[in-house]
Amino acid sequence: MAFLITSLLITGFNSVLLLLRFKLLYKIHYVGTFLVIGLFGLNYYYFVVKGNGSEIMSTEKMDIGKKSIIIDIFFVGIMFLSGFTYYLVREMNS
């Protein structure tokens, strides 16, 4: 989940940079690493330490079952979009 949210945040940030034509270069691997570690920590705290994970797992409405392929397709697509928008930001600033 942390990788997916990181990709969404990077894609959104890059889209804002492209739309507003800001001249900003950043290292995607530093931002990605920081976000993944930070979001993993937040997820761990919320779901394990606070105990909300067992509550979600016991709810039958939360079962993804046959929808897991949709999540996989979305994950691959958003990973592509984060890389593509970063490429466009780099090209715009060159």
C-alpha positions in Angstrom: 0.0 0.0 0.0 2.9 2.4 0.8 4.3 1.9 -2.8 0.9 2.6 -4.3 0.4 5.8 -2.3 3.9 6.9 -3.0 3.3 6.6 -6.7 0.1 8.5 -6.5 1.7 11.3 -4.6 4.6 11.5 -7.0 2.3 11.5 -10.0 0.1 14.2 -8.5 3.1 16.4 -7.6 4.6 16.0 -11.1 1.2 16.8 -12.6 1.0 20.1 -10.6 4.5 20.9 -11.7 3.6 20.3 -15.3 0.3 22.2 -15.2 1.8 25.3 -13.5 5.1 25.1 -15.4 7.3 25.3 -12.3 11.0 24.9 -12.9 11.8 22.4 -10.2 14.2 19.5 -10.4 14.2 16.9 -7.7 15.7 13.4 -7.2 12.8 11.0 -7.5 14.7 8.2 -5.8 15.2 10.3 -2.7 11.6 11.4 -2.5 10.3 7.9 -3.3 12.5 6.3 -0.6 11.5 8.9 2.0 7.8 8.5 1.2 7.8 4.7 1.2 9.5 4.6 4.6 7.3 7.3 6.1 4.1 5.8 4.8 5.1 2.3 5.8 5.7 3.6 9.3 2.2 5.3 9.3 0.5 2.2 8.1 2.3 0.0 10.6 1.3 2.4 13.5 -2.4 2.6 12.3 -3.0 -1.0 11.5 -0.7 -2.9 13.9 -0.1 -0.7 16.9 -3.6 0.8 17.1 -5.1 -2.5 16.2 -7.3 -1.3 13.3 -6.0 -4.0 11.0 -7.8 -6.9 12.8 -11.0 -4.9 12.7 -10.7 -4.4 8.9 -9.8 -8.1 8.3 -12.9 -9.3 10.2 -15.2 -7.2 8.0 -16.6 -9.3 5.1 -17.2 -6.1 3.0 -13.4 -5.5 2.8 -12.7 -8.8 1.0 -11.2 -7.9 -2.4 -11.4 -11.5 -3.8 -12.0 -11.2 -7.6 -11.1 -7.5 -7.6 -7.4 -8.1 -7.0 -6.6 -8.0 -10.7 -8.1 -4.5 -10.9 -5.8 -3.4 -8.1 -2.8 -5.0 -9.9 -3.6 -3.2 -13.1 -4.0 0.1 -11.3 -0.7 -0.4 -9.5 1.2 -1.0 -12.8 -0.6 1.9 -14.4 0.2 4.4 -11.7 3.8 3.2 -11.5 4.1 3.9 -15.3 2.4 7.3 -14.8 4.7 8.4 -12.0 7.8 7.6 -14.2 6.3 9.2 -17.3 5.3 12.4 -15.5 8.8 12.6 -13.9 10.3 12.2 -17.4 8.1 15.1 -18.6 9.1 17.3 -15.7 12.8 16.5 -16.4 12.3 17.3 -20.1 10.5 20.6 -19.4 13.3 21.7 -17.1 16.1 20.9 -19.6 
